[in-house]
């Protein structure tokens, strides 16, 4: 497993090894032992799988507030997506900053998004499948969203606002300025 740090401490880009031959490939997309050996010790309790039929579908920016805050390990099962994490930890030196990476079936990359970060993605291809592990169960009362195109954050999604396909929830999400974040930065 190749683990790379990103510009946001705690957000990691992981690429599992693929062992291939003429039949295809085999890969351990997640291994508790392998991740523990790299210093990642998260108890994932739920797997989620979503399909976005159309390119330009935006989902996010989402997070769950404590006591059901979630770490997420996101990968693309089919298609291509641009995956984003935004630091929403009050007092963090990187508060409001974002990182984004293309995840696809072909590149096998995964993004680890810890609690304290909002998460979202835009699909770049039709019929894109997103598969992700969560460290806490879904809790509707703790479900929160942040505006995907907040100019203060300035995410370059690679699509125009007019072309973005959004849920009603995501279209109504508040800006970062209106967010009373439940997360505090605890230092390095």
N, CA, C and O of each residue as an XYZ file, in Angstrom:
752
protein
N       0.850     -1.175      0.000
C       0.000      0.000      0.000
C       0.892      1.233      0.000
O       1.715      1.421      0.895
N       0.717      2.059     -1.006
C       1.437      3.325     -1.070
C       0.581      4.379     -0.380
O      -0.567      4.596     -0.769
N       1.128      5.039      0.643
C       0.410      6.058      1.402
C       1.132      7.383      1.221
O       2.320      7.502      1.523
N       0.404      8.379      0.723
C       0.970      9.712      0.502
C       0.220     10.738      1.336
O      -1.009     10.729      1.395
N       0.974     11.623      1.981
C       0.363     12.739      2.694
C      -0.099     13.765      1.671
O       0.429     13.835      0.561
N      -1.092     14.560      2.058
C      -1.582     15.633      1.212
C      -1.264     16.962      1.883
O      -0.635     16.991      2.940
N      -1.691     18.047      1.280
C      -1.477     19.376      1.851
C      -2.297     19.597      3.122
O      -2.039     20.546      3.863
N      -3.276     18.739      3.382
C      -4.075     18.828      4.605
C      -3.677     17.685      5.538
O      -3.980     16.527      5.251
N      -3.006     17.989      6.644
C      -2.579     16.926      7.553
C      -3.746     16.042      7.983
O      -4.789     16.527      8.423
N      -3.544     14.741      7.846
C      -4.563     13.762      8.194
C      -5.295     13.206      6.991
O      -5.764     12.068      7.022
N      -5.402     13.997      5.926
C      -6.015     13.522      4.687
C      -4.914     12.808      3.906
O      -3.866     13.387      3.618
N      -5.164     11.550      3.570
C      -4.136     10.728      2.924
C      -4.638     10.160      1.611
O      -5.824      9.870      1.455
N      -3.716     10.004      0.668
C      -3.998      9.363     -0.608
C      -3.348      7.983     -0.563
O      -2.133      7.869     -0.405
N      -4.153      6.947     -0.701
C      -3.674      5.570     -0.618
C      -3.843      4.885     -1.965
O      -4.864      5.039     -2.635
N      -2.833      4.133     -2.346
C      -2.917      3.350     -3.583
C      -2.487      1.923     -3.280
O      -1.306      1.665     -3.046
N      -3.442      0.994     -3.283
C      -3.081     -0.405     -3.040
C      -2.361     -1.007     -4.241
O      -2.561     -0.586     -5.381
N      -1.530     -1.988     -3.966
C      -0.838     -2.699     -5.038
C      -1.828     -3.575     -5.794
O      -2.748     -4.146     -5.210
N      -1.624     -3.667     -7.086
C      -2.411     -4.588     -7.914
C      -1.463     -5.634     -8.469
O      -0.395     -5.316     -8.992
N      -1.873     -6.888     -8.346
C      -1.098     -8.010     -8.865
C      -1.875     -8.548    -10.067
O      -2.965     -9.099     -9.915
N      -1.308     -8.385    -11.251
C      -2.047     -8.736    -12.453
C      -1.379     -9.801    -13.302
O      -0.178    -10.051    -13.209
N      -2.199    -10.413    -14.127
C      -1.751    -11.332    -15.155
C      -2.763    -11.272    -16.296
O      -3.570    -10.344    -16.362
N      -2.723    -12.249    -17.186
C      -3.602    -12.210    -18.357
C      -5.089    -12.292    -17.994
O      -5.941    -11.972    -18.824
N      -5.409    -12.710    -16.782
C      -6.813    -12.815    -16.359
C      -7.370    -11.499    -15.835
O      -8.582    -11.282    -15.830
N      -6.469    -10.624    -15.394
C      -6.894     -9.375    -14.771
C      -5.960     -9.036    -13.628
O      -4.741     -9.112    -13.782
N      -6.517     -8.657    -12.469
C      -5.670     -8.322    -11.328
C      -6.350     -8.739    -10.033
O      -7.545     -9.029     -9.998
N      -5.547     -8.760     -8.960
C      -6.027     -8.931     -7.592
C      -5.427     -7.810     -6.772
O      -4.264     -7.453     -6.958
N      -6.219     -7.249     -5.860
C      -5.744     -6.175     -5.004
C      -6.451     -6.235     -3.659
O      -7.654     -6.488     -3.593
N      -5.704     -6.002     -2.591
C      -6.321     -5.802     -1.280
C      -6.651     -4.323     -1.180
O      -5.765     -3.506     -0.930
N      -7.910     -3.971     -1.371
C      -8.284     -2.560     -1.332
C      -8.284     -2.015      0.091
O      -8.175     -0.807      0.298
N      -8.407     -2.903      1.065
C      -8.336     -2.506      2.470
C      -7.869     -3.683      3.288
O      -8.361     -4.799      3.125
N      -6.926     -3.437      4.163
C      -6.427     -4.445      5.082
C      -6.110     -3.745      6.400
O      -5.256     -2.860      6.453
N      -6.803     -4.147      7.456
C      -6.562     -3.537      8.768
C      -5.080     -3.657      9.151
O      -4.476     -2.698      9.631
N      -4.505     -4.840      8.933
C      -3.104     -5.059      9.291
C      -2.176     -4.135      8.506
O      -1.293     -3.500      9.084
N      -2.374     -4.060      7.202
C      -1.510     -3.217      6.373
C      -1.627     -1.752      6.779
O      -0.618     -1.055      6.883
N      -2.843     -1.285      7.008
C      -3.013      0.115      7.396
C      -2.437      0.388      8.779
O      -1.846      1.444      9.004
N      -2.602     -0.552      9.709
C      -1.997     -0.367     11.037
C      -0.478     -0.239     10.929
O       0.140      0.548     11.646
N       0.114     -1.020     10.027
C       1.570     -0.948      9.838
C       2.003      0.416      9.322
O       3.154      0.810      9.513
N       1.093      1.148      8.665
C       1.418      2.493      8.177
C       0.958      3.579      9.152
O       1.075      4.769      8.857
N       0.435      3.169     10.316
C       0.006      4.125     11.324
C      -1.463      4.517     11.263
O      -1.895      5.414     11.987
N      -2.230      3.857     10.409
C      -3.662      4.159     10.284
C      -4.428      3.073     11.023
O      -4.428      1.915     10.607
N      -5.082      3.447     12.122
C      -5.814      2.471     12.929
C      -7.243      2.963     13.107
O      -7.574      3.590     14.112
N      -8.075      2.675     12.132
C      -9.473      3.115     12.135
C     -10.361      1.879     12.103
O     -10.132      0.949     11.329
N     -11.366      1.886     12.947
C     -12.325      0.793     12.980
C     -13.506      1.160     12.089
O     -14.420      1.860     12.524
N     -13.490      0.695     10.852
C     -14.589      0.961      9.932
C     -15.758      0.040     10.264
O     -15.571     -1.151     10.516
N     -16.978      0.607     10.263
C     -18.154     -0.157     10.664
C     -19.219     -0.257      9.572
O     -20.169     -1.028      9.703
N     -19.067      0.513      8.506
C     -20.103      0.533      7.473
C     -19.466      0.788      6.116
O     -18.578      1.631      5.986
N     -19.926      0.055      5.103
C     -19.539      0.304      3.714
C     -20.725      0.918      2.989
O     -21.860      0.469      3.145
N     -20.454      1.956      2.191
C     -21.487      2.600      1.373
C     -21.096      2.487     -0.094
O     -19.915      2.439     -0.438
N     -22.103      2.447     -0.941
C     -21.879      2.303     -2.378
C     -22.922      3.162     -3.070
O     -24.121      2.962     -2.877
N     -22.473      4.120     -3.876
C     -23.438      4.946     -4.602
C     -23.108      4.939     -6.085
O     -21.957      4.777     -6.490
N     -24.148      5.118     -6.876
C     -24.027      5.207     -8.323
C     -24.550      6.565     -8.750
O     -25.633      6.982     -8.341
N     -23.776      7.248     -9.571
C     -24.221      8.498    -10.189
C     -24.291      8.240    -11.682
O     -23.276      7.976    -12.327
N     -25.498      8.318    -12.228
C     -25.705      7.952    -13.622
C     -25.123      8.951    -14.604
O     -24.728      8.578    -15.709
N     -25.066     10.229    -14.209
C     -24.627     11.250    -15.161
C     -23.330     11.925    -14.714
O     -23.129     12.197    -13.530
N     -22.463     12.187    -15.679
C     -21.261     12.976    -15.403
C     -21.712     14.365    -14.961
O     -22.712     14.885    -15.455
N     -20.972     14.961    -14.030
C     -21.336     16.274    -13.512
C     -22.204     16.216    -12.274
O     -22.666     17.250    -11.791
N     -22.434     15.009    -11.749
C     -23.186     14.871    -10.503
C     -22.276     15.250     -9.342
O     -21.187     14.697     -9.183
N     -22.737     16.198     -8.534
C     -21.993     16.646     -7.351
C     -22.704     16.108     -6.119
O     -23.916     16.264     -5.968
N     -21.943     15.478     -5.249
C     -22.468     15.024     -3.957
C     -21.564     15.605     -2.886
O     -20.366     15.325     -2.840
N     -22.156     16.416     -2.029
C     -21.367     17.031     -0.965
C     -21.442     18.532     -1.061
O     -22.064     19.110     -1.953
N     -20.823     19.091     -0.163
C     -19.835     18.619      0.803
C     -20.568     18.135      2.059
O     -21.379     18.871      2.620
N     -20.296     16.926      2.497
C     -21.020     16.310      3.605
C     -20.081     15.965      4.753
O     -18.883     15.752      4.567
N     -20.673     15.918      5.955
C     -19.972     15.410      7.138
C     -21.009     15.071      8.189
O     -22.151     15.526      8.121
N     -20.602     14.265      9.165
C     -21.442     13.979     10.318
C     -20.805     14.605     11.540
O     -19.596     14.502     11.752
N     -21.637     15.257     12.344
C     -21.176     15.895     13.573
C     -21.016     14.853     14.677
O     -21.643     13.794     14.628
N     -20.181     15.147     15.670
C     -20.102     14.279     16.837
C     -21.481     14.199     17.503
O     -22.239     15.165     17.424
N     -21.827     13.111     18.139
C     -20.957     12.000     18.500
C     -20.833     10.920     17.413
O     -20.300      9.842     17.673
N     -21.319     11.205     16.207
C     -21.265     10.207     15.133
C     -20.384     10.667     13.968
O     -20.646     10.333     12.812
N     -19.349     11.428     14.283
C     -18.418     11.888     13.243
C     -17.789     10.681     12.552
O     -17.550      9.648     13.176
N     -17.527     10.828     11.261
C     -17.033      9.708     10.468
C     -15.689      9.990      9.825
O     -15.465     11.065      9.270
N     -14.795      9.008      9.906
C     -13.652      8.917      9.016
C     -14.172      8.168      7.794
O     -14.994      7.262      7.930
N     -13.697      8.539      6.590
C     -14.135      7.866      5.366
C     -12.923      7.451      4.546
O     -11.937      8.183      4.458
N     -13.005      6.275      3.952
C     -12.003      5.803      3.003
C     -12.738      5.580      1.687
O     -13.517      4.637      1.548
N     -12.478      6.472      0.714
C     -13.269      6.557     -0.511
C     -12.475      6.003     -1.691
O     -11.288      6.287     -1.849
N     -13.165      5.196     -2.529
C     -12.554      4.724     -3.767
C     -13.614      4.684     -4.860
O     -14.811      4.762     -4.581
N     -13.172      4.565     -6.085
C     -14.057      4.524     -7.242
C     -14.096      3.096     -7.768
O     -13.062      2.526     -8.115
N     -15.300      2.518     -7.825
C     -15.449      1.151     -8.322
C     -15.581      1.076     -9.832
O     -15.219      0.073    -10.448
N     -16.104      2.150    -10.426
C     -16.278      2.224    -11.875
C     -16.409      3.695    -12.232
O     -17.008      4.474    -11.490
N     -15.841      4.068    -13.379
C     -15.923      5.455    -13.826
C     -14.785      6.296    -13.299
O     -13.690      5.797    -13.039
N     -15.061      7.599    -13.141
C     -14.049      8.560    -12.702
C     -14.743      9.620    -11.857
O     -15.836     10.079    -12.190
N     -14.099     10.002    -10.763
C     -14.621     11.087     -9.937
C     -13.491     11.967     -9.458
O     -12.338     11.541     -9.387
N     -13.836     13.210     -9.125
C     -12.905     14.138     -8.499
C     -13.351     14.245     -7.053
O     -14.439     14.751     -6.775
N     -12.517     13.771     -6.121
C     -12.865     13.652     -4.710
C     -12.197     14.770     -3.916
O     -11.024     15.078     -4.124
N     -12.959     15.374     -3.000
C     -12.517     16.583     -2.298
C     -12.699     16.443     -0.792
O     -13.685     15.874     -0.323
N     -11.733     16.968     -0.042
C     -11.833     17.095      1.414
C     -11.565     18.553      1.782
O     -10.653     19.179      1.240
N     -12.366     19.091      2.708
C     -12.229     20.474      3.175
C     -12.063     20.459      4.692
O     -12.859     19.839      5.397
N     -11.045     21.132      5.190
C     -10.797     21.214      6.632
C     -11.843     22.131      7.277
O     -11.943     23.309      6.934
N     -12.619     21.575      8.215
C     -13.619     22.384      8.932
C     -13.385     22.333     10.447
O     -14.323     22.471     11.232
N     -12.125     22.135     10.846
C     -11.775     22.111     12.267
C     -11.451     23.529     12.726
O     -10.469     24.118     12.273
N     -12.270     24.078     13.620
C     -12.043     25.433     14.121
C     -10.648     25.532     14.731
O     -10.220     24.650     15.477
N      -9.949     26.614     14.405
C      -8.608     26.846     14.930
C      -7.500     26.188     14.132
O      -6.324     26.409     14.422
N      -7.838     25.394     13.147
C      -6.828     24.720     12.338
C      -6.122     25.732     11.435
O      -6.771     26.627     10.893
N      -4.805     25.606     11.264
C      -4.107     26.499     10.343
C      -4.525     26.294      8.884
O      -4.242     27.142      8.038
N      -5.194     25.182      8.585
C      -5.663     24.931      7.222
C      -7.197     24.998      7.129
O      -7.785     24.467      6.187
N      -7.840     25.647      8.104
C      -9.302     25.759      8.117
C      -9.796     26.361      6.796
O      -9.290     27.388      6.342
N     -10.785     25.708      6.194
C     -11.376     26.194      4.947
C     -10.584     25.837      3.702
O     -11.026     26.134      2.592
N      -9.423     25.207      3.854
C      -8.634     24.798      2.692
C      -9.082     23.415      2.225
O      -9.662     22.641      2.986
N      -8.802     23.129      0.965
C      -9.260     21.873      0.371
C      -8.148     21.199     -0.412
O      -7.181     21.831     -0.836
N      -8.318     19.893     -0.589
C      -7.503     19.112     -1.520
C      -8.465     18.281     -2.349
O      -9.551     17.930     -1.889
N      -8.061     17.967     -3.576
C      -8.887     17.152     -4.447
C      -8.032     16.262     -5.324
O      -6.955     16.660     -5.767
N      -8.515     15.056     -5.572
C      -7.786     14.074     -6.367
C      -8.750     13.314     -7.256
O      -9.893     13.052     -6.880
N      -8.271     12.966     -8.443
C      -9.053     12.115     -9.320
C      -8.914     10.676     -8.853
O      -7.806     10.160     -8.705
N     -10.044     10.041     -8.627
C     -10.089      8.625     -8.288
C     -10.799      7.913     -9.421
O     -11.820      8.387     -9.919
N     -10.264      6.784     -9.823
C     -10.892      6.018    -10.901
C     -10.638      4.538    -10.670
O      -9.792      4.153     -9.862
N     -11.383      3.725    -11.390
C     -11.122      2.292    -11.368
C      -9.693      2.026    -11.827
O      -8.992      1.189    -11.258
N      -9.272      2.747    -12.860
C      -7.957      2.505    -13.440
C      -6.812      2.854    -12.495
O      -5.848      2.094    -12.400
N      -6.895      4.003    -11.784
C      -5.749      4.384    -10.949
C      -5.803      3.774     -9.545
O      -4.805      3.826     -8.825
N      -6.932      3.202     -9.138
C      -7.093      2.470     -7.867
C      -6.855      3.326     -6.626
O      -6.808      2.796     -5.516
N      -6.707      4.630     -6.795
C      -6.423      5.482     -5.637
C      -7.640      5.588     -4.718
O      -8.789      5.467     -5.143
N      -7.335      5.817     -3.445
C      -8.346      6.003     -2.422
C      -7.993      7.247     -1.618
O      -6.816      7.567     -1.445
N      -9.009      7.946     -1.130
C      -8.766      9.113     -0.296
C      -9.291      8.837      1.104
O     -10.456      8.482      1.284
N      -8.419      9.004      2.094
C      -8.804      8.881      3.491
C      -9.160     10.272      3.998
O      -8.313     11.164      4.056
N     -10.430     10.443      4.363
C     -10.948     11.730      4.824
C     -11.316     11.575      6.302
O     -12.323     10.942      6.619
N     -10.513     12.144      7.212
C     -10.800     11.981      8.637
C     -11.995     12.825      9.086
O     -12.418     13.752      8.395
N     -12.523     12.480     10.252
C     -13.528     13.324     10.890
C     -12.928     14.720     11.057
O     -11.735     14.866     11.325
N     -13.763     15.735     10.897
C     -13.281     17.113     10.966
C     -13.062     17.719      9.597
O     -12.638     18.867      9.469
N     -13.359     16.926      8.570
C     -13.253     17.378      7.186
C     -14.581     17.118      6.484
O     -15.181     16.057      6.656
N     -15.038     18.084      5.697
C     -16.204     17.859      4.843
C     -15.722     17.129      3.595
O     -14.588     17.313      3.151
N     -16.591     16.305      3.040
C     -16.226     15.481      1.892
C     -17.247     15.638      0.778
O     -18.447     15.744      1.029
N     -16.757     15.653     -0.459
C     -17.650     15.696     -1.607
C     -16.931     15.231     -2.856
O     -15.712     15.055     -2.861
N     -17.703     15.036     -3.916
C     -17.095     14.634     -5.183
C     -17.990     15.052     -6.331
O     -19.181     15.314     -6.162
N     -17.374     15.106     -7.516
C     -18.104     15.301     -8.763
C     -17.708     14.163     -9.691
O     -16.538     13.788     -9.775
N     -18.703     13.620    -10.388
C     -18.414     12.536    -11.318
C     -17.928     13.108    -12.639
O     -18.422     14.135    -13.105
N     -16.963     12.439    -13.232
C     -16.387     12.857    -14.507
C     -16.831     11.952    -15.663
O     -16.545     12.236    -16.826
N     -17.527     10.872    -15.336
C     -17.968      9.910    -16.353
C     -19.356      9.402    -15.959
O     -19.708      9.393    -14.779
N     -20.137      8.980    -16.949
C     -21.442      8.389    -16.628
C     -21.273      7.085    -15.855
O     -20.246      6.413    -15.947
N     -22.303      6.750    -15.096
C     -22.352      5.487    -14.350
C     -21.127      5.291    -13.461
O     -20.512      4.225    -13.458
N     -20.785      6.328    -12.714
C     -19.650      6.259    -11.796
C     -20.110      5.722    -10.452
O     -21.091      6.194     -9.877
N     -19.384      4.729     -9.964
C     -19.687      4.113     -8.671
C     -18.640      4.525     -7.647
O     -17.437      4.484     -7.906
N     -19.129      4.923     -6.477
C     -18.275      5.318     -5.373
C     -18.518      4.335     -4.237
O     -19.659      4.067     -3.862
N     -17.434      3.808     -3.701
C     -17.504      2.848     -2.607
C     -16.665      3.419     -1.470
O     -15.494      3.748     -1.658
N     -17.270      3.536     -0.287
C     -16.486      4.085      0.807
C     -16.853      3.478      2.151
O     -18.004      3.139      2.426
N     -15.823      3.358      2.970
C     -15.945      2.841      4.323
C     -16.134      4.015      5.274
O     -15.601      5.101      5.047
N     -16.898      3.788      6.344
C     -17.127      4.817      7.361
C     -16.828      4.242      8.738
O     -17.063      3.062      8.997
N     -16.311      5.086      9.611
C     -15.965      4.654     10.962
C     -17.119      4.813     11.946
O     -16.990      4.427     13.108
N     -18.243      5.372     11.506
C     -19.444      5.489     12.346
C     -20.653      5.235     11.455
O     -20.620      5.486     10.251
N     -21.704      4.740     12.062
C     -22.925      4.479     11.318
C     -23.602      5.786     10.926
O     -23.412      6.815     11.575
N     -24.382      5.735      9.872
C     -25.134      6.906      9.450
C     -26.093      7.318     10.564
O     -26.822      6.489     11.108
N     -26.084      8.594     10.892
C     -26.953      9.148     11.933
C     -27.613     10.401     11.358
O     -26.989     11.462     11.322
N     -28.866     10.294     10.908
C     -29.532     11.425     10.252
C     -29.520     12.708     11.073
O     -29.437     13.797     10.507
N     -29.601     12.597     12.407
C     -29.620     13.791     13.248
C     -28.259     14.493     13.300
O     -28.178     15.638     13.745
N     -27.211     13.836     12.860
C     -25.867     14.423     12.850
C     -25.391     14.764     11.438
O     -24.285     15.274     11.258
N     -26.223     14.482     10.447
C     -25.873     14.697      9.041
C     -25.843     16.194      8.740
O     -26.804     16.907      9.032
N     -24.744     16.671      8.158
C     -24.581     18.091      7.848
C     -24.021     18.244      6.433
O     -23.468     17.310      5.852
N     -24.187     19.453      5.905
C     -23.669     19.753      4.561
C     -23.109     21.166      4.543
O     -23.474     22.018      5.354
N     -22.223     21.381      3.603
C     -21.578     22.664      3.367
C     -21.696     22.950      1.879
O     -21.621     22.035      1.059
N     -21.880     24.206      1.532
C     -22.098     24.589      0.127
C     -20.921     24.161     -0.753
O     -19.771     24.507     -0.481
N     -21.217     23.425     -1.780
C     -20.206     22.832     -2.665
C     -19.394     23.882     -3.407
O     -18.213     23.673     -3.683
N     -20.024     25.021     -3.735
C     -19.355     26.046     -4.550
C     -19.130     27.340     -3.776
O     -19.156     28.424     -4.360
N     -18.914     27.238     -2.494
C     -18.652     28.409     -1.659
C     -17.395     29.117     -2.179
O     -16.324     28.510     -2.213
N     -17.506     30.396     -2.588
C     -16.335     31.091     -3.126
C     -15.220     31.267     -2.097
O     -14.054     31.407     -2.466
N     -15.570     31.261     -0.807
C     -14.535     31.386      0.233
C     -13.620     30.164      0.224
O     -12.425     30.283      0.495
N     -14.169     29.001     -0.084
C     -13.355     27.782     -0.161
C     -12.669     27.712     -1.528
O     -11.478     27.412     -1.613
N     -13.423     27.990     -2.596
C     -12.839     28.095     -3.935
C     -12.424     26.791     -4.583
O     -11.389     26.735     -5.247
N     -13.198     25.756     -4.407
C     -12.867     24.461     -5.017
C     -13.023     24.565     -6.534
O     -14.027     25.072     -7.034
N     -12.023     24.082     -7.247
C     -12.088     24.006     -8.702
C     -12.611     22.629     -9.076
O     -11.847     21.673     -9.208
N     -13.927     22.542     -9.244
C     -14.585     21.271     -9.526
C     -14.418     20.850    -10.983
O     -14.634     19.685    -11.318
N     -14.043     21.773    -11.841
C     -13.878     21.439    -13.252
C     -15.190     21.430    -14.018
O     -15.242     20.934    -15.144
N     -16.258     21.975    -13.424
C     -17.544     22.101    -14.104
C     -18.144     23.465    -13.761
O     -17.769     24.085    -12.766
N     -19.060     23.913    -14.579
C     -19.749     25.172    -14.287
C     -20.893     24.901    -13.320
O     -21.370     23.772    -13.201
N     -21.323     25.951    -12.633
C     -22.464     25.815    -11.728
C     -23.701     25.362    -12.490
O     -24.497     24.580    -11.971
N     -23.868     25.846    -13.719
C     -25.044     25.491    -14.524
C     -25.057     24.011    -14.895
O     -26.127     23.431    -15.080
N     -23.883     23.396    -15.007
C     -23.808     21.990    -15.406
C     -23.832     21.012    -14.231
O     -23.947     19.803    -14.431
N     -23.725     21.534    -13.008
C     -23.700     20.668    -11.827
C     -25.084     20.075    -11.568
O     -26.091     20.782    -11.611
N     -25.123     18.786    -11.302
C     -26.350     18.078    -10.959
C     -26.327     17.870     -9.452
O     -25.471     17.156     -8.931
N     -27.284     18.508     -8.745
C     -27.280     18.547     -7.286
C     -28.578     18.015     -6.702
O     -29.623     18.047     -7.350
N     -28.500     17.529     -5.479
C     -29.705     17.234     -4.708
C     -30.221     18.554     -4.134
O     -29.490     19.544     -4.092
N     -31.469     18.565     -3.696
C     -32.013     19.762     -3.045
C     -31.210     20.106     -1.796
O     -30.931     21.276     -1.533
N     -30.842     19.087     -1.032
C     -30.062     19.292      0.192
C     -28.750     20.010     -0.119
O     -28.394     20.972      0.560
N     -28.038     19.551     -1.133
C     -26.752     20.157     -1.460
C     -26.919     21.558     -2.037
O     -26.077     22.425     -1.802
N     -27.983     21.789     -2.779
C     -28.236     23.119     -3.352
C     -28.543     24.144     -2.261
O     -28.300     25.335     -2.459
N     -29.073     23.709     -1.111
C     -29.438     24.620     -0.022
C     -28.394     24.686      1.094
O     -28.600     25.398      2.077
N     -27.303     23.979      0.968
C     -26.316     23.897      2.054
C     -25.711     25.278      2.348
O     -25.550     26.096      1.442
N     -25.378     25.527      3.621
C     -24.826     26.833      4.006
C     -23.368     27.010      3.593
O     -22.651     26.043      3.338
N     -22.953     28.269      3.534
C     -21.558     28.623      3.287
C     -20.710     28.332      4.526
O     -21.232     28.129      5.623
N     -19.399     28.316      4.326
C     -18.458     28.142      5.425
C     -18.628     29.249      6.464
O     -18.521     28.990      7.663
N     -18.890     30.475      6.019
C     -19.053     31.599      6.943
C     -20.222     31.373      7.902
O     -20.193     31.860      9.032
N     -21.251     30.641      7.465
C     -22.404     30.372      8.309
C     -22.313     29.075      9.087
O     -23.237     28.722      9.821
N     -21.212     28.364      8.933
C     -21.046     27.071      9.585
C     -20.562     27.250     11.017
O     -19.551     27.909     11.261
N     -21.282     26.667     11.954
C     -20.786     26.573     13.332
C     -20.221     25.164     13.461
O     -20.917     24.225     13.847
N     -18.946     25.047     13.129
C     -18.324     23.728     13.078
C     -18.278     23.076     14.446
O     -17.897     23.716     15.426
N     -18.662     21.804     14.523
C     -18.574     21.069     15.784
C     -17.189     20.484     16.039
O     -16.985     19.777     17.025
N     -16.236     20.779     15.151
C     -14.897     20.194     15.253
C     -13.879     21.246     15.684
O     -13.909     22.380     15.208
N     -12.997     20.871     16.569
C     -11.897     21.728     17.049
C     -10.581     21.089     16.657
O     -10.402     19.876     16.770
N      -9.662     21.927     16.194
C      -8.311     21.445     15.904
C      -7.586     21.223     17.213
O      -7.635     22.073     18.102
N      -6.916     20.100     17.342
C      -6.232     19.771     18.600
C      -4.718     19.883     18.495
O      -3.996     19.400     19.366
N      -4.238     20.514     17.438
C      -2.806     20.673     17.283
C      -2.173     19.545     16.504
O      -2.840     18.583     16.122
N      -0.871     19.673     16.269
C      -0.167     18.687     15.439
C      -0.189     17.283     15.939
O       0.377     16.393     15.305
